[in-house]
Structures are given as structure tokens and as C-alpha cells.
Amino acid sequence: MADQTQPWSEQTVPWAERTVEVPPQRDGFQRGVASVSPRTARTERSTESFPVAPHEETGTGWPIEDEPRERMPLAYHIRQLRKGRHWSMLGGLFAFVCWGIWAISARGDFTSPVVAFLLTLLVAVGLFALARLLGRVVLERQLGRVRRSARGAHLVAGVFLTGVGVAYLRQTEWVVNAWNWIAGL
């Protein structure tokens, strides 16, 4: 009981008092120092006796700047442009239906509305091309990614055409009156 109440510094630990016997040391042996054999004189060796393997390209590492990128066929690029076209088609269909409602409600000559719709489609095609160009510059050139579809550009064009369709509907008087009547309930 008395041993338990003593402070730590005064307690004796039985394993700490034993000493370790060091084996007798050999000639030139020093504990903690590595033995190094003396340096021998170098003789010139011929490397012809060793076979040299030819360099094989493994496809790893940095690409060579002068090496041209392989060109993909035209069919590949067309398939790439088709992926995501449903977004543009849905936006175009919505814009066409809304344009039709607006043009029929105007009760006049169809020349101006047709020209307006064709200009709208031309702007949508330009917006699609701009989105593709930005994707090429940012994704392919700056970030080094490969684009496998045109979904983003089609989505941008589809959102634009949907907004145009809503703008056509907002210019139609009876649609605005119906919307206000429904919203007022």
C-alpha cells in the first residue's frame, strides 16, 4: 500500500534497473557505425556486351507539339452535332407554335411575321454556333477536355427559342387577358 502512495519519481520499476549485456566487440567494430569496404580502382568496361533495347512508345507523357492530331471523319462530327438536338427542336417547336398564335392573332399580312420568325431562327443558329465556339475554346483548348456531344449548345439554343416563344405570347392580347384572368382567381 505504501508503494502506491509514493510519487512517480520515487517509485521503482523492476524492469528499468536491469542492464543489457553487450557482446564482446570484434576488431574494428564500432556500435552504430556501418562498415564500408575500401574503394577499388575502376576499370573501363565496354557497354557493347550489354544488349540495348530500342525505345518503344507507350503513349504516356506529354504529347509532342509538332505531331498533328488525328483528324476525325466528317460522319463523326455530324454524329457529335446531332447529340442533344432534341433541346433545340423542342425550343423551336415551342417558338413556332407561339409564333403561329401571335401571327394569326395579328389578322394581317403574314410577310412581316414570317420574316421576324426567320430572323429569330437565324439568331438561334448564330447563338448555337457561338456556344460551340466557346466550348471549343474553353473546354478543348484551355481545359484539354474532349467534347463528345453538342448538348450544351443545343440547350442554349433551346432556351433562347423558348424565351422567344414566351415573348410572342406576351404580345398576343387574348393570351395576356387569359393569363391575367387565371392569375386573378
C-alpha positions in Angstrom: 0.0 0.0 0.0 2.8 2.3 0.7 4.2 1.9 -2.8 1.0 3.2 -4.3 1.0 6.5 -2.5 4.6 7.4 -3.3 5.2 10.0 -6.1 6.2 8.6 -9.5 9.8 9.7 -9.3 10.3 7.7 -6.1 8.7 4.5 -7.4 11.0 1.8 -8.6 10.3 -0.1 -11.8 11.8 -3.5 -11.7 12.5 -3.8 -15.5 14.2 -0.4 -15.6 17.0 -1.4 -13.3 18.3 -4.3 -15.3 21.2 -3.7 -17.7 21.8 -5.3 -21.0 24.9 -7.2 -21.5 26.8 -6.1 -24.7 28.5 -8.9 -26.6 32.3 -8.5 -26.9 33.3 -6.4 -29.9 35.2 -7.6 -32.9 38.2 -5.9 -34.3 37.3 -2.5 -35.9 33.7 -2.9 -35.0 32.0 0.2 -33.5 28.5 0.2 -32.4 26.3 2.4 -34.7 28.8 2.8 -37.5 28.4 1.0 -40.8 31.4 -0.9 -42.2 32.4 0.3 -45.6 34.8 -1.7 -47.8 37.7 0.3 -49.3 37.1 1.8 -52.7 38.6 -0.2 -55.6 40.0 1.3 -58.7 37.6 1.5 -61.6 38.3 -0.3 -64.8 36.8 0.8 -68.1 34.1 -1.6 -69.1 32.7 -2.0 -72.5 29.0 -1.4 -72.9 28.9 -3.5 -76.0 28.4 -6.7 -74.0 25.1 -5.4 -72.7 22.1 -5.5 -75.2 20.4 -2.2 -75.8 16.6 -2.3 -76.1 15.0 0.0 -78.7 12.8 2.8 -77.4 9.1 1.9 -77.5 6.3 4.5 -77.4 4.0 3.8 -74.5 1.6 6.6 -75.0 2.4 8.2 -71.7 4.0 11.6 -71.1 3.5 14.9 -72.8 2.3 15.0 -76.4 4.8 16.2 -79.0 4.0 19.7 -80.2 4.9 19.0 -83.8 2.8 15.9 -84.1 -0.5 16.7 -85.8 -3.7 15.5 -84.1 -5.5 12.8 -85.9 -8.4 14.1 -88.0 -11.8 12.5 -87.4 -14.1 11.8 -90.4 -17.0 14.1 -91.2 -19.5 11.5 -90.1 -18.1 11.6 -86.6 -18.6 15.4 -86.4 -22.1 15.1 -87.7 -23.0 12.5 -85.2 -21.5 14.7 -82.5 -23.7 17.7 -83.6 -26.8 15.5 -83.5 -26.4 14.5 -79.8 -28.7 16.9 -77.9 -30.7 18.1 -80.8 -33.9 17.4 -79.0 -33.4 20.6 -76.9 -33.2 22.8 -80.0 -36.1 21.0 -81.6 -38.3 21.4 -78.5 -37.4 25.1 -78.2 -38.0 25.6 -81.9 -41.4 23.8 -81.8 -42.5 25.9 -78.9 -41.4 29.1 -80.6 -43.1 28.1 -83.8 -46.5 27.4 -82.0 -46.3 30.6 -80.1 -45.3 32.5 -83.3 -48.3 30.9 -85.0 -50.7 32.1 -82.3 -49.2 35.6 -82.5 -49.3 35.7 -86.3 -52.9 34.5 -86.6 -54.0 36.9 -83.8 -52.5 39.9 -85.8 -55.0 39.3 -88.6 -52.9 40.9 -91.3 -50.3 40.2 -93.9 -48.0 37.3 -93.0 -44.9 38.7 -94.6 -43.7 40.6 -91.6 -44.3 37.8 -89.1 -42.6 35.2 -91.4 -39.5 37.5 -91.8 -39.5 38.0 -88.0 -39.6 34.3 -87.3 -36.9 33.5 -89.9 -34.7 36.2 -88.3 -35.3 34.6 -84.9 -34.2 31.2 -86.3 -31.1 32.8 -87.8 -30.2 34.3 -84.5 -30.8 30.9 -82.8 -28.4 29.3 -85.3 -25.8 32.0 -84.6 -26.2 31.5 -80.9 -25.7 27.8 -81.3 -22.5 28.4 -83.3 -21.3 30.8 -80.7 -21.9 28.3 -77.9 -20.0 25.7 -79.9 -17.1 28.1 -80.5 -16.9 29.0 -76.8 -17.0 25.3 -75.9 -14.1 24.6 -78.3 -12.0 27.4 -76.9 -12.7 26.9 -73.2 -13.2 23.1 -72.9 -10.9 21.7 -75.6 -8.1 24.3 -75.8 -7.9 25.7 -72.3 -9.0 22.7 -70.1 -7.9 20.0 -72.5 -11.2 18.1 -72.4 -12.8 16.2 -75.3 -16.3 17.2 -76.2 -18.4 14.2 -77.2 -21.7 15.9 -78.0 -23.3 19.3 -78.7 -25.8 19.1 -75.8 -24.7 22.4 -74.2 -25.0 24.4 -77.4 -28.4 22.8 -78.2 -29.6 23.6 -74.7 -28.5 27.2 -75.1 -30.4 27.5 -78.4 -33.4 25.7 -77.0 -33.6 28.1 -74.0 -33.3 31.1 -76.4 -36.1 29.8 -78.6 -38.4 29.1 -75.6 -37.8 32.7 -74.4 -38.7 33.9 -77.9 -41.9 31.9 -77.8 -42.9 33.4 -74.4 -42.2 36.9 -75.9 -44.5 36.1 -78.8 -47.2 35.0 -76.4 -46.8 38.2 -74.3 -47.6 40.2 -77.5 -50.8 38.4 -78.1 -53.7 40.3 -76.4 -56.1 37.5 -75.7 -53.4 35.3 -74.2 -52.4 38.1 -71.9 -56.0 38.7 -70.9 -56.5 34.9 -70.3 -53.3 34.8 -68.2 -54.4 37.8 -66.1 -57.8 36.3 -65.6 -56.3 33.0 -64.4 -53.8 34.8 -62.2 -56.5 36.9 -60.7 -58.5 34.0 -59.4 
